[in-house]
Amino acid sequence: MLIDEHFKYLGWLSDNGYKPQLDYITNGTVPLAKIQKTLDKFDNITMTLSIDAVGKLSDYIRTGSNWENLDQNIRDYTEYFKSRGHHLDISSTVSVLNVSRLGKLARLTDVLGIEFSLNFLRHPDWMCILHLSEYGREYVVNEISKLDGYISTKNMKKMYDIVKFFNTENNTDLDNMPIWRHILQREIRYNKVNSNSISLAKVDPEWWDILIREPYVWK
C-alpha cells in the first residue's frame, strides 16, 4: 500500500470499468485518508491488519511504528469498512515476544466488533513459543485464564488455541542459548543503528522477569 503505481493501476481499472475484489494484508501504518478516494471506487474489499500487540509492546515488536497513530488507523479503517460493507479483520503472529499479552489485542477486536485470528510463528526457532520454559508456559496459561469474562467467548476459544499449541510436538532443535539472550542480541543490533533504544525489560518488565527466571529452553 506504499507503492504509488499500485493505486495508479487501481485507478486505471476503475476508469475502464473493472471492479475486481481487492484483498489486502497490511500492517495498518498507511492512514485511511491517503487511500480512501481510491478504495471508494471498489465494492468488494477484504483487508487483514497484521497487528501483534497494543501500546508500547506493539512499538517494540514492530520497530519504527507508533501505537497512537496505528490505533487511530485501525479505528478509522474499522469505521470505513463497516460503512461500506467490506470485510476487515486483525491477525496476530504469536511469538515469545507477545504471547503473554495477546488478551489486550483480543479485547480491542471485541470492542471494535471485528474478527481476530492467530498465526503461530515457528521460525526463527527462538521466537517460537514451543521453546518457552515450563515456567514460562505456566505463566502464559495463567494469564489466558484471567481473560475469561474480559474478552468474548469466540476470542477466548482462540486464546486457548495457544494452550493447545503448547502440546504440539517440538521437532526443531534450538541452540543452548536461552531465549532472553537472543532477545538481548536483537536489541543490541537495533540500538547500534538507531538513536532511540528499545528494551523488552522496560516495555514488559513482568514478562521479561519470567523469561530470565528460567533461562533454559523447553526440551
KOLDOVEX-695780 format. One line per field, with one value per residue: residue in three letters; x, y, z of N, C-alpha, C, O in turn. Coordinates in pm, 1 decimal. Layout:
BEGIN
fitor ALA;... $
npx X;... $
npy Y;... $
npz Z;... $
capx X;... $
capy Y;... $
capz Z;... $
cpx X;... $
cpy Y;... $
cpz Z;... $
opx X;... $
opy Y;... $
opz Z;... $
//
This chain:
BEGIN
fitor MET;LEU;ILE;ASP;GLU;HIS;PHE;LYS;TYR;LEU;GLY;TRP;LEU;SER;ASP;ASN;GLY;TYR;LYS;PRO;GLN;LEU;ASP;TYR;ILE;THR;ASN;GLY;THR;VAL;PRO;LEU;ALA;LYS;ILE;GLN;LYS;THR;LEU;ASP;LYS;PHE;ASP;ASN;ILE;THR;MET;THR;LEU;SER;ILE;ASP;ALA;VAL;GLY;LYS;LEU;SER;ASP;TYR;ILE;ARG;THR;GLY;SER;ASN;TRP;GLU;ASN;LEU;ASP;GLN;ASN;ILE;ARG;ASP;TYR;THR;GLU;TYR;PHE;LYS;SER;ARG;GLY;HIS;HIS;LEU;ASP;ILE;SER;SER;THR;VAL;SER;VAL;LEU;ASN;VAL;SER;ARG;LEU;GLY;LYS;LEU;ALA;ARG;LEU;THR;ASP;VAL;LEU;GLY;ILE;GLU;PHE;SER;LEU;ASN;PHE;LEU;ARG;HIS;PRO;ASP;TRP;MET;CYS;ILE;LEU;HIS;LEU;SER;GLU;TYR;GLY;ARG;GLU;TYR;VAL;VAL;ASN;GLU;ILE;SER;LYS;LEU;ASP;GLY;TYR;ILE;SER;THR;LYS;ASN;MET;LYS;LYS;MET;TYR;ASP;ILE;VAL;LYS;PHE;PHE;ASN;THR;GLU;ASN;ASN;THR;ASP;LEU;ASP;ASN;MET;PRO;ILE;TRP;ARG;HIS;ILE;LEU;GLN;ARG;GLU;ILE;ARG;TYR;ASN;LYS;VAL;ASN;SER;ASN;SER;ILE;SER;LEU;ALA;LYS;VAL;ASP;PRO;GLU;TRP;TRP;ASP;ILE;LEU;ILE;ARG;GLU;PRO;TYR;VAL;TRP;LYS $
npx 81.8;216.1;315.1;300.1;237.1;69.2;-179.1;-226.2;-270.5;-503.9;-671.1;-675.8;-803.4;-1059.3;-1140.3;-1170.7;-1381.7;-1347.3;-1391.5;-1256.2;-1241.7;-1073.1;-800.8;-626.9;-335.0;-198.4;13.9;-115.8;-16.8;-51.5;-243.1;-600.2;-703.7;-525.7;-574.7;-842.2;-1006.1;-943.2;-1017.3;-1289.3;-1386.5;-1432.6;-1623.5;-1598.1;-1401.7;-1150.0;-969.7;-690.3;-549.2;-229.6;-136.7;45.9;43.8;-62.4;-18.2;294.5;426.9;359.6;497.3;752.4;780.0;722.7;941.2;991.4;730.3;433.9;222.1;3.0;-65.8;-113.4;-324.7;-528.2;-548.8;-642.3;-896.1;-1012.4;-1012.7;-1178.9;-1429.2;-1475.4;-1475.0;-1692.0;-1899.8;-1904.1;-1959.4;-1755.3;-1504.4;-1312.0;-1040.4;-829.9;-514.0;-280.4;59.6;182.9;433.0;730.3;755.6;507.7;317.1;214.8;57.1;-151.9;-419.0;-503.5;-509.5;-702.1;-920.3;-943.8;-1032.6;-1280.4;-1411.7;-1416.0;-1559.5;-1468.0;-1319.0;-1079.8;-769.9;-516.6;-176.9;82.2;413.3;699.9;960.4;1221.2;1366.8;1403.3;1209.0;975.5;699.2;701.6;943.1;952.2;1021.0;905.1;807.7;757.7;554.7;351.7;298.4;191.9;-41.3;-180.2;-220.1;-389.8;-614.1;-713.2;-846.4;-1105.3;-1427.8;-1337.3;-1279.5;-1453.0;-1643.4;-1585.1;-1330.1;-1199.3;-1183.7;-1003.6;-777.7;-726.9;-633.7;-367.7;-280.4;-333.1;-149.1;89.1;105.8;188.6;407.4;749.6;968.4;1198.9;1538.0;1687.4;1950.7;2175.4;2159.5;1971.6;1635.3;1611.6;1865.9;1886.7;1698.0;1822.4;2044.2;1912.9;1814.5;2054.1;2164.5;1974.4;1989.2;2241.2;2223.3;2023.1;1892.6;1703.7;1669.2;1564.4;1393.6;1286.2;1275.8;1205.8;966.2;791.8;829.0;746.3;700.4;954.0;1097.9;998.8;1104.4;1381.8;1401.6;1390.9;1614.1;1641.9;1581.8;1280.6;1271.4 $
npy -120.6;109.7;170.4;383.2;324.6;110.1;213.5;380.6;193.8;74.8;291.8;305.3;61.3;111.6;333.2;211.2;46.5;-184.6;-373.9;-544.8;-787.6;-679.4;-774.3;-735.2;-754.3;-592.1;-379.7;-169.9;88.4;288.7;573.9;592.3;814.0;866.3;681.5;650.3;768.6;617.0;358.5;397.3;352.7;88.4;-210.7;-443.3;-533.1;-685.2;-678.9;-753.5;-669.2;-679.0;-712.4;-719.6;-659.8;-430.8;-83.6;12.9;-227.6;-306.6;-113.7;-193.2;-453.8;-411.9;-234.0;112.6;177.7;356.2;348.9;514.1;641.8;413.4;290.1;478.5;457.6;194.0;216.2;402.4;259.3;50.0;178.0;282.6;50.2;-92.4;85.2;68.4;-190.3;-372.8;-626.7;-650.8;-753.3;-853.3;-997.3;-1180.9;-1258.8;-1510.8;-1511.5;-1548.2;-1294.0;-1167.6;-1343.2;-1354.5;-1133.3;-1107.5;-1094.3;-830.4;-734.3;-900.4;-811.2;-551.4;-605.7;-712.4;-488.1;-323.7;-480.7;-661.6;-939.4;-1172.4;-1335.0;-1591.7;-1663.3;-1897.8;-1851.1;-2019.5;-2000.5;-1755.2;-2019.6;-1955.8;-1770.4;-1905.5;-2016.8;-2272.5;-2319.1;-2202.2;-2205.2;-2441.8;-2303.1;-2056.7;-2127.0;-2203.2;-1958.9;-1816.3;-1968.0;-1920.3;-1643.7;-1637.7;-1766.4;-1567.8;-1405.3;-1477.3;-1365.6;-1112.5;-1094.6;-1186.0;-1493.3;-1623.2;-1521.8;-1608.8;-1881.2;-1886.1;-1792.2;-2006.0;-2177.0;-2130.7;-2262.7;-2522.9;-2536.7;-2549.7;-2815.0;-2921.3;-3127.7;-3072.6;-3045.4;-2920.8;-2824.2;-2627.5;-2399.7;-2389.3;-2140.0;-1933.8;-1799.3;-1531.2;-1427.6;-1426.5;-1230.4;-1005.9;-986.1;-919.0;-666.1;-527.2;-520.9;-360.4;-120.1;-28.8;98.0;281.7;575.6;586.8;380.0;37.9;-191.7;-490.2;-537.7;-293.4;-235.9;-450.9;-546.8;-748.9;-982.8;-1007.7;-1068.4;-1322.2;-1460.4;-1452.2;-1576.8;-1851.0;-1955.9;-2146.3;-2346.4;-2515.9;-2865.7 $
npz 0.0;-2.8;-243.8;-510.8;-776.6;-757.2;-677.6;-889.6;-1085.5;-986.0;-1018.4;-1296.9;-1355.2;-1246.3;-1400.8;-1643.9;-1617.0;-1469.3;-1179.0;-966.2;-693.5;-407.8;-212.8;81.6;284.8;545.5;748.8;856.4;879.2;695.1;667.5;644.8;508.0;303.1;105.6;68.5;-133.7;-355.9;-271.3;-248.6;-499.7;-536.9;-478.2;-334.2;-91.1;96.9;393.0;589.7;888.9;1004.3;1313.2;1610.3;1880.7;2142.8;2232.6;2389.1;2357.5;2103.1;1954.9;2021.0;1912.6;1639.4;1526.8;1488.5;1444.7;1554.9;1817.7;1887.4;1647.4;1490.7;1627.5;1586.4;1308.1;1282.8;1399.0;1225.0;981.1;1057.1;1100.8;843.8;675.2;777.7;719.3;447.0;394.0;363.8;438.5;732.6;931.8;1210.1;1233.5;1421.4;1483.8;1674.9;1914.4;2122.5;2212.7;2237.0;2339.2;2599.0;2624.8;2448.0;2503.6;2537.6;2278.7;2169.2;2314.3;2210.9;1949.2;2009.1;2114.5;1889.7;1720.5;1522.2;1340.3;1478.7;1456.0;1495.4;1420.6;1432.5;1500.1;1385.9;1306.7;1332.4;1534.4;1809.3;1864.4;1863.4;2052.5;2147.4;2256.4;2500.3;2851.3;3100.0;3316.9;3197.9;3019.2;3196.3;3313.0;3093.6;3039.8;3275.7;3255.2;3035.5;3139.6;3303.4;3133.0;3091.4;3064.9;3023.5;2756.0;2450.2;2413.7;2175.2;2110.0;2334.4;2296.6;2089.0;2215.7;2381.1;2195.4;2195.6;2423.1;2339.6;2136.4;2271.5;2324.6;2093.0;1910.8;1941.9;1698.4;1631.4;1677.0;1917.0;1976.5;2262.0;2372.6;2581.5;2547.6;2633.0;2592.5;2316.7;2264.0;2377.1;2206.0;1971.1;2040.7;2084.0;1826.2;1699.7;1849.0;1787.6;1546.0;1568.3;1717.7;1920.8;2188.2;2247.1;2460.4;2595.3;2861.2;2968.5;2838.7;2896.5;3183.3;3364.4;3211.1;3101.3;3330.7;3377.7;3161.2;3207.3;3447.3;3430.7;3258.8;3041.5;2753.8;2660.1;2660.8 $
capx 0.0;307.8;362.9;209.5;193.0;-42.0;-303.9;-248.2;-329.4;-642.2;-744.6;-695.7;-906.7;-1189.2;-1173.3;-1203.0;-1497.8;-1313.1;-1402.6;-1226.3;-1232.6;-940.7;-762.8;-505.2;-276.4;-118.2;42.8;-205.2;52.0;-96.0;-372.2;-711.8;-723.9;-436.9;-616.9;-988.2;-1066.6;-925.6;-1099.2;-1430.8;-1423.7;-1449.5;-1736.9;-1571.2;-1265.1;-1117.0;-840.7;-641.2;-447.3;-133.6;-104.7;96.5;27.1;-111.2;64.5;439.2;473.9;345.6;609.8;874.0;784.0;731.4;1025.9;965.5;588.0;384.5;93.3;-104.9;-106.7;-166.3;-455.4;-623.8;-568.9;-727.3;-1033.6;-1061.6;-1041.2;-1295.8;-1549.1;-1494.0;-1509.5;-1828.5;-1992.8;-1905.4;-1994.5;-1636.5;-1459.0;-1186.5;-1007.2;-694.2;-442.5;-160.3;158.2;214.9;575.0;768.7;751.7;373.0;221.6;153.8;-19.1;-245.0;-554.7;-536.8;-542.9;-831.7;-1019.3;-962.4;-1117.6;-1416.4;-1466.1;-1437.8;-1653.2;-1407.3;-1265.7;-943.8;-712.6;-379.1;-83.7;189.9;547.0;788.6;1098.1;1334.7;1329.0;1399.8;1087.7;860.4;660.2;729.4;1071.3;941.8;1041.0;781.9;759.9;701.8;427.1;254.3;262.2;104.8;-170.2;-245.8;-265.0;-504.8;-729.6;-764.2;-921.0;-1245.1;-1515.8;-1279.1;-1293.1;-1567.3;-1628.0;-1518.9;-1187.4;-1143.4;-1151.8;-882.1;-666.6;-697.2;-554.8;-228.0;-257.5;-327.7;-24.9;196.8;111.7;240.4;540.5;856.7;1064.2;1314.3;1644.2;1729.4;2082.5;2169.9;2143.4;1834.0;1557.2;1635.7;1991.0;1853.9;1628.4;1924.3;2121.5;1825.3;1810.8;2186.2;2177.3;1887.9;2035.2;2364.5;2194.0;1909.4;1916.1;1611.8;1695.2;1448.5;1422.9;1169.9;1277.4;1134.5;831.6;712.0;922.2;698.6;727.1;1099.0;1140.0;964.3;1197.4;1517.4;1398.6;1416.3;1680.1;1678.3;1472.4;1199.8;1322.4 $
capy 0.0;223.1;186.7;471.2;260.1;21.0;289.3;426.7;79.4;62.9;399.8;264.1;-41.6;174.5;418.3;126.4;-35.5;-307.2;-363.0;-675.8;-794.0;-642.4;-840.5;-675.6;-781.8;-472.7;-350.8;-63.5;214.5;389.3;631.2;574.5;934.7;865.2;586.0;634.1;803.8;502.2;248.1;430.1;312.5;-56.3;-255.1;-567.0;-524.4;-758.5;-632.8;-808.9;-587.7;-761.4;-639.5;-819.6;-618.9;-294.7;2.9;15.3;-357.6;-302.0;-35.2;-271.2;-564.9;-351.5;-117.6;223.4;209.0;442.6;290.7;613.1;655.1;285.7;272.0;563.2;398.4;75.6;262.6;465.1;151.9;-24.0;257.5;291.9;-79.3;-124.9;172.7;29.7;-331.3;-451.7;-712.2;-614.0;-834.5;-840.3;-1123.5;-1161.8;-1365.8;-1544.8;-1538.2;-1532.5;-1152.6;-1115.8;-1448.5;-1332.4;-1007.7;-1103.1;-1067.2;-689.4;-719.9;-967.2;-719.2;-442.2;-652.8;-723.5;-352.1;-272.3;-568.0;-722.5;-1073.1;-1182.8;-1467.3;-1611.8;-1745.4;-1935.3;-1840.5;-2133.6;-1962.6;-1830.2;-2112.6;-1899.3;-1690.3;-1996.0;-2035.7;-2410.2;-2320.8;-2142.1;-2296.9;-2487.1;-2192.3;-1957.7;-2179.3;-2195.9;-1817.7;-1781.7;-2034.3;-1848.8;-1515.0;-1664.3;-1798.9;-1442.1;-1332.9;-1522.4;-1256.5;-987.5;-1099.7;-1265.5;-1638.9;-1659.7;-1492.2;-1691.0;-2009.4;-1867.4;-1782.1;-2141.5;-2243.6;-2117.2;-2372.9;-2644.3;-2533.5;-2592.8;-2961.1;-2961.9;-3186.5;-2982.6;-3122.3;-2838.9;-2817.1;-2491.7;-2397.9;-2381.9;-2003.5;-1910.7;-1703.5;-1392.4;-1381.3;-1395.4;-1101.7;-904.0;-969.8;-845.8;-527.0;-468.1;-492.4;-245.9;0.7;17.3;179.3;369.1;665.6;553.0;242.9;-44.0;-292.6;-562.4;-523.7;-170.5;-239.9;-550.1;-599.9;-872.2;-1094.2;-1018.9;-1138.7;-1463.6;-1517.6;-1467.6;-1655.0;-1991.6;-1927.2;-2261.9;-2377.6;-2637.2;-2982.8 $
capz 0.0;-6.4;-381.5;-584.2;-900.3;-724.3;-677.1;-1026.6;-1156.1;-941.2;-1084.7;-1436.3;-1355.3;-1223.9;-1515.5;-1758.9;-1585.7;-1397.2;-1033.9;-906.4;-547.9;-359.5;-87.8;134.6;415.9;568.3;889.7;902.0;904.8;598.7;709.0;551.6;427.9;186.9;2.2;69.8;-262.2;-445.3;-220.6;-273.9;-634.9;-542.6;-398.6;-261.1;-39.7;219.3;445.5;715.5;953.2;1076.9;1436.5;1704.9;2020.7;2159.6;2315.8;2374.0;2310.5;1957.2;1904.3;2041.8;1816.5;1506.1;1549.1;1397.6;1442.2;1662.2;1851.3;1884.3;1506.9;1444.2;1691.2;1514.4;1175.5;1299.4;1423.7;1102.0;885.5;1105.1;1072.7;698.9;617.7;818.8;647.2;306.2;382.0;335.9;549.2;796.6;1048.8;1262.2;1251.0;1501.5;1482.5;1814.0;1937.3;2262.4;2247.8;2264.1;2374.7;2730.0;2625.7;2335.1;2551.3;2515.2;2137.4;2152.1;2370.8;2115.7;1839.5;2063.0;2124.8;1754.1;1650.5;1404.3;1361.7;1531.2;1430.7;1540.5;1343.6;1523.2;1443.3;1413.6;1275.7;1386.5;1640.3;1944.1;1881.9;1869.9;2192.7;2188.3;2325.1;2633.0;2963.2;3163.5;3399.4;3107.2;2969.0;3305.2;3327.5;2982.3;3061.8;3384.6;3202.4;2949.0;3224.8;3358.5;3029.1;3091.1;3103.9;2974.8;2610.9;2405.4;2413.0;2049.4;2121.3;2441.9;2235.2;2010.3;2309.5;2427.8;2090.7;2237.3;2516.4;2258.7;2058.9;2360.3;2320.9;1963.1;1920.5;1902.0;1618.7;1597.4;1777.4;1946.7;2039.5;2407.2;2418.8;2625.5;2470.3;2671.9;2531.6;2177.5;2265.8;2401.7;2082.8;1879.1;2083.9;2062.7;1682.9;1668.8;1915.5;1724.9;1427.1;1595.2;1830.5;2029.0;2231.3;2279.1;2561.9;2644.4;3007.0;3000.8;2781.4;2969.3;3283.8;3427.2;3119.7;3093.7;3452.1;3357.6;3062.9;3261.5;3570.7;3396.3;3131.7;2957.3;2662.1;2681.0;2589.3 $
cpx 85.7;353.0;260.6;153.3;74.9;-174.9;-331.5;-314.4;-475.1;-728.5;-774.2;-804.5;-1045.4;-1232.8;-1215.6;-1311.6;-1469.3;-1322.6;-1379.9;-1237.5;-1088.6;-914.8;-628.4;-465.1;-177.8;-92.8;-35.8;-140.5;12.6;-231.7;-478.4;-725.3;-640.0;-488.1;-768.4;-1051.8;-1054.6;-1013.9;-1247.4;-1479.3;-1454.1;-1551.2;-1709.3;-1424.4;-1253.5;-979.1;-811.5;-530.9;-357.3;-82.1;-65.0;79.5;-35.2;-10.5;212.9;494.6;462.5;462.2;740.1;888.1;800.4;811.3;1002.9;819.2;551.5;242.6;-20.6;-156.3;-172.1;-305.4;-562.3;-652.9;-662.4;-872.5;-1093.8;-1098.0;-1165.3;-1424.7;-1579.0;-1540.5;-1650.7;-1929.4;-2006.9;-1943.1;-1878.1;-1598.6;-1322.2;-1163.1;-863.9;-635.9;-312.6;-69.8;206.1;362.7;605.2;761.1;613.4;276.0;150.3;62.9;-122.3;-389.0;-597.7;-576.3;-677.3;-944.2;-1048.9;-1051.9;-1261.5;-1484.2;-1501.0;-1536.0;-1597.3;-1345.2;-1119.2;-893.5;-566.4;-302.3;36.7;324.5;630.7;935.3;1110.0;1295.9;1312.6;1276.3;961.6;826.9;678.7;859.0;1068.0;966.7;906.1;722.1;694.7;567.5;317.7;207.4;164.0;-34.7;-248.5;-298.4;-387.5;-629.1;-792.3;-852.2;-1068.4;-1334.2;-1465.8;-1288.7;-1409.3;-1537.5;-1554.9;-1369.1;-1120.9;-1102.9;-1022.6;-760.2;-627.9;-628.3;-405.6;-190.9;-245.3;-195.6;93.8;214.0;160.2;380.8;644.5;964.9;1189.1;1413.6;1687.9;1866.4;2067.4;2159.6;1998.8;1767.8;1595.1;1766.9;1970.8;1786.7;1728.1;2008.2;2042.4;1824.1;1943.9;2204.8;2094.3;1946.1;2164.5;2336.5;2075.4;1936.2;1825.7;1628.0;1565.5;1489.0;1293.5;1160.4;1203.2;988.9;739.6;799.7;876.7;727.9;877.6;1152.2;1110.4;1067.3;1336.0;1519.9;1434.0;1486.9;1726.3;1558.3;1403.2;1256.8;1215.9 $
cpy 126.3;255.1;266.4;404.1;167.0;94.7;352.8;316.8;59.7;171.3;365.7;158.6;19.6;257.4;336.8;24.0;-166.2;-283.6;-500.1;-670.8;-762.7;-709.6;-785.4;-740.8;-668.8;-452.6;-231.5;71.0;325.5;443.8;613.7;693.0;934.9;777.5;575.8;663.0;688.5;386.5;271.7;378.9;163.5;-104.3;-376.4;-569.1;-604.7;-713.3;-700.0;-718.3;-678.9;-681.9;-741.4;-782.9;-480.1;-215.8;-6.5;-117.6;-366.9;-226.6;-112.2;-380.4;-513.4;-222.1;-11.6;261.8;296.9;399.7;391.8;631.7;527.5;259.8;354.8;508.0;277.9;117.3;328.2;359.2;74.7;49.2;261.9;159.7;-121.0;-42.0;132.5;-116.7;-419.9;-534.9;-666.9;-705.6;-806.9;-979.7;-1095.7;-1283.6;-1390.1;-1580.8;-1522.4;-1386.7;-1105.8;-1216.6;-1423.1;-1210.5;-998.0;-1076.7;-923.6;-665.1;-785.1;-877.9;-604.4;-485.4;-671.5;-586.7;-296.7;-357.3;-626.0;-856.7;-1067.4;-1323.7;-1469.6;-1698.4;-1773.2;-1935.7;-1962.0;-2099.6;-1810.7;-1909.8;-2047.1;-1814.9;-1775.7;-2025.7;-2179.1;-2419.7;-2246.6;-2247.6;-2339.1;-2376.3;-2084.9;-2000.0;-2168.2;-2052.2;-1776.5;-1841.4;-1962.2;-1713.5;-1531.8;-1692.5;-1672.9;-1365.9;-1371.0;-1412.7;-1120.7;-977.8;-1191.3;-1414.7;-1685.8;-1636.6;-1572.7;-1827.7;-1999.3;-1854.6;-1920.1;-2225.3;-2233.2;-2231.6;-2504.0;-2651.6;-2577.0;-2745.7;-3014.4;-3018.6;-3090.7;-3061.7;-3042.9;-2838.0;-2672.7;-2496.4;-2374.9;-2239.9;-1978.8;-1797.8;-1559.8;-1339.4;-1349.7;-1258.2;-988.3;-879.1;-890.3;-696.9;-456.6;-430.4;-369.4;-116.6;55.9;112.9;273.1;451.6;634.1;405.5;170.5;-150.5;-357.8;-550.9;-397.9;-174.7;-333.5;-617.4;-730.3;-993.5;-1115.6;-1096.0;-1288.1;-1529.4;-1540.8;-1552.1;-1800.9;-1993.2;-2049.2;-2303.7;-2507.2;-2752.2;-3092.2 $
cpz 0.0;-148.2;-462.2;-709.0;-876.6;-734.1;-813.4;-1109.0;-1115.8;-1006.2;-1229.3;-1446.2;-1342.1;-1344.4;-1637.6;-1726.5;-1515.4;-1246.9;-969.2;-754.9;-508.0;-225.0;-41.4;266.9;439.6;716.8;941.6;923.5;806.8;642.2;601.1;457.5;300.5;73.3;-11.2;-65.4;-361.9;-401.7;-248.2;-408.8;-646.9;-439.5;-311.4;-216.9;89.1;265.9;578.8;767.2;1034.9;1196.5;1542.6;1851.0;2023.4;2242.7;2284.4;2323.2;2158.8;1895.9;1916.0;1935.8;1674.5;1518.5;1442.3;1389.9;1561.7;1696.0;1844.7;1741.9;1456.0;1500.9;1619.8;1375.9;1182.6;1316.2;1298.8;998.3;927.2;1071.0;923.5;639.6;656.7;740.5;501.5;285.3;343.7;459.4;599.4;915.8;1091.4;1280.8;1325.1;1492.1;1625.1;1826.0;2085.7;2307.0;2290.5;2323.9;2507.1;2733.9;2513.1;2376.0;2527.3;2370.4;2107.1;2202.4;2274.8;2000.4;1884.7;2066.1;1987.2;1674.7;1522.1;1441.9;1406.0;1504.7;1474.0;1442.7;1431.9;1450.8;1482.4;1388.6;1279.3;1511.4;1776.2;1970.6;1889.2;2016.0;2239.6;2267.2;2458.5;2740.5;3020.1;3248.8;3312.6;3052.4;3075.3;3325.8;3218.1;3002.0;3171.3;3337.1;3112.7;3031.9;3284.6;3259.8;3023.7;3146.6;3057.2;2823.5;2575.4;2411.4;2288.9;2058.3;2232.2;2385.8;2154.5;2100.3;2363.8;2319.9;2121.4;2330.5;2438.8;2182.0;2143.7;2358.4;2186.0;1979.5;1866.7;1829.1;1583.7;1711.8;1793.9;2011.2;2190.2;2461.4;2458.9;2547.8;2504.2;2614.5;2382.5;2169.2;2286.4;2276.5;1979.4;1913.0;2060.8;1916.1;1645.0;1724.4;1856.6;1610.4;1446.8;1720.9;1948.7;2065.4;2264.1;2379.2;2607.9;2795.7;3051.0;2954.7;2858.9;3074.3;3348.5;3340.1;3104.8;3214.2;3442.1;3266.2;3121.9;3388.3;3545.1;3260.5;3054.8;2876.3;2701.0;2598.8;2582.4 $
opx 32.9;421.2;147.2;36.8;-8.9;-271.1;-447.1;-402.3;-560.1;-843.0;-883.2;-889.0;-1137.4;-1348.9;-1287.4;-1330.6;-1558.2;-1268.8;-1474.7;-1242.2;-994.1;-997.6;-529.5;-549.6;-83.6;-168.0;-23.7;-202.9;39.8;-327.2;-449.3;-755.2;-678.3;-449.7;-817.7;-1141.6;-1144.9;-1078.5;-1322.7;-1599.5;-1496.2;-1564.0;-1789.3;-1335.1;-1337.1;-884.0;-895.6;-431.8;-404.3;4.5;-135.8;99.2;-58.0;71.8;252.8;596.6;546.8;519.5;828.5;994.8;882.0;754.0;995.9;785.8;628.4;152.5;-130.2;-277.2;-273.7;-393.9;-673.2;-767.3;-750.9;-961.6;-1212.3;-1202.9;-1247.4;-1518.6;-1693.8;-1635.8;-1721.9;-2033.5;-2109.6;-1957.1;-1898.9;-1652.7;-1229.1;-1255.5;-786.5;-700.3;-243.0;-116.8;262.8;411.5;517.4;760.1;601.8;163.0;36.4;-2.2;-174.3;-471.9;-714.8;-665.6;-756.8;-1050.5;-1164.2;-1138.6;-1354.5;-1599.5;-1603.5;-1589.9;-1669.6;-1321.6;-1046.1;-965.2;-501.5;-355.8;87.6;346.0;631.8;1024.2;1018.5;1204.2;1219.3;1241.9;853.3;916.3;672.3;882.0;1171.9;936.5;804.0;600.4;590.8;476.2;204.9;89.9;64.5;-134.9;-369.9;-408.6;-478.3;-738.1;-911.9;-923.7;-1147.5;-1318.6;-1542.4;-1304.0;-1458.5;-1421.7;-1472.4;-1290.2;-1001.5;-999.6;-942.5;-651.6;-510.5;-571.8;-326.7;-83.3;-158.5;-138.2;189.1;321.8;171.7;462.7;628.7;1042.3;1276.4;1376.5;1720.9;1895.6;1958.3;2151.7;1909.4;1834.8;1609.0;1779.1;2031.4;1815.1;1718.9;2039.9;2097.4;1831.8;1946.6;2254.4;2139.1;1951.4;2194.6;2418.4;2031.6;1995.0;1865.3;1603.4;1467.6;1604.1;1201.9;1051.0;1144.0;899.6;623.8;840.5;960.0;775.2;923.4;1241.5;1187.1;1111.6;1400.8;1626.6;1498.7;1426.3;1840.0;1445.2;1460.7;1286.6;1240.5 $
opy 237.5;355.0;222.0;423.7;147.4;44.1;376.1;343.0;31.5;146.9;393.1;165.0;-15.2;252.2;386.5;-73.0;-250.5;-186.1;-563.4;-563.1;-813.9;-702.2;-788.5;-777.1;-651.3;-501.9;-195.8;160.4;442.9;366.9;619.7;675.0;996.4;796.5;499.6;590.5;665.5;322.8;176.4;363.3;116.6;-48.5;-409.0;-602.4;-593.2;-709.9;-703.2;-693.6;-748.4;-595.5;-840.1;-868.0;-419.2;-273.4;-30.2;-120.7;-428.6;-270.5;-98.7;-397.2;-564.9;-113.1;-41.1;366.7;309.8;412.2;357.7;636.8;532.3;212.6;307.0;510.6;262.0;59.4;311.1;368.5;37.9;-10.6;246.8;157.2;-179.8;-93.4;159.2;-161.8;-531.4;-516.2;-647.1;-732.8;-745.2;-1068.5;-998.6;-1397.4;-1301.1;-1669.8;-1487.9;-1359.0;-1014.0;-1180.3;-1466.2;-1185.8;-889.6;-1040.6;-897.4;-585.1;-732.2;-869.8;-564.5;-408.9;-649.0;-572.1;-230.7;-312.3;-638.8;-884.8;-973.1;-1421.0;-1365.8;-1795.0;-1683.1;-2009.6;-2002.3;-2164.0;-1741.9;-1872.2;-2078.7;-1790.1;-1724.6;-2056.4;-2205.5;-2518.3;-2230.5;-2365.3;-2277.2;-2358.1;-2029.2;-1918.3;-2128.4;-2027.8;-1709.6;-1772.6;-1945.3;-1673.1;-1448.6;-1646.8;-1671.4;-1273.4;-1303.4;-1371.4;-1024.5;-869.0;-1265.7;-1456.6;-1777.0;-1722.3;-1601.7;-1882.7;-2092.7;-1900.7;-1947.1;-2330.9;-2317.2;-2290.2;-2586.2;-2759.1;-2635.3;-2797.9;-3135.4;-2963.8;-3034.5;-3135.2;-3093.3;-2849.7;-2604.7;-2585.6;-2344.7;-2220.5;-2000.9;-1712.1;-1476.2;-1219.4;-1256.5;-1179.6;-885.2;-764.5;-805.5;-612.2;-339.7;-322.2;-284.9;-15.3;174.0;200.2;337.6;403.0;652.1;317.3;233.3;-194.0;-289.7;-553.9;-395.6;-123.9;-300.6;-732.2;-813.7;-1095.8;-1229.5;-1179.5;-1370.7;-1641.3;-1640.1;-1594.5;-1865.8;-2027.8;-2053.4;-2297.3;-2594.6;-2736.1;-3198.7 $
opz 2.5;-170.8;-479.9;-743.6;-964.7;-791.9;-848.7;-1191.1;-1200.3;-1044.1;-1279.5;-1535.4;-1416.2;-1385.0;-1724.3;-1799.9;-1503.1;-1194.4;-922.8;-695.4;-567.9;-134.3;-114.6;348.8;362.3;800.8;1058.7;980.7;831.9;652.8;481.7;339.5;201.0;-42.2;-94.4;-108.2;-442.4;-485.0;-268.8;-430.0;-752.7;-330.5;-223.7;-294.9;178.8;187.8;668.6;698.6;1125.0;1182.7;1562.4;1937.7;1918.9;2313.9;2170.4;2254.4;2093.6;1796.2;1831.4;1876.6;1598.1;1520.3;1323.0;1335.0;1656.9;1613.1;1800.3;1719.3;1386.7;1429.5;1595.8;1330.3;1098.6;1254.0;1270.5;934.5;843.1;1018.5;881.8;561.7;575.3;699.7;439.0;171.6;295.9;568.4;521.3;992.4;1018.2;1336.6;1295.4;1492.4;1688.5;1756.3;2164.8;2427.0;2371.7;2356.6;2524.9;2835.5;2486.7;2292.4;2499.8;2342.2;2029.4;2140.7;2258.6;1958.1;1807.2;2025.4;1970.3;1573.6;1423.3;1559.4;1375.9;1527.9;1487.3;1388.4;1498.5;1354.8;1598.8;1444.1;1234.0;1584.3;1850.1;2086.2;1917.8;2094.9;2359.6;2337.3;2522.5;2721.3;2990.2;3252.3;3348.1;3040.5;3045.8;3353.0;3245.9;2983.0;3160.0;3374.2;3114.7;2997.5;3313.6;3298.1;2957.9;3261.5;3051.8;2768.0;2660.2;2413.8;2295.3;2018.6;2225.7;2423.8;2152.0;2065.2;2389.0;2348.6;2078.1;2318.6;2467.9;2165.2;2091.9;2386.7;2166.2;2053.2;1758.3;1890.4;1513.0;1828.6;1696.8;2090.9;2238.5;2582.8;2377.2;2490.1;2414.9;2589.9;2329.7;2078.8;2219.7;2244.6;1909.2;1824.0;2022.5;1884.8;1567.4;1654.6;1873.2;1581.2;1351.5;1817.5;2063.9;1983.1;2304.3;2382.4;2654.0;2852.2;3159.0;3022.6;2884.4;3056.6;3383.9;3389.8;3096.5;3200.4;3491.7;3291.9;3089.0;3432.7;3627.2;3159.2;3007.9;2924.4;2765.8;2480.5;2525.8 $
//
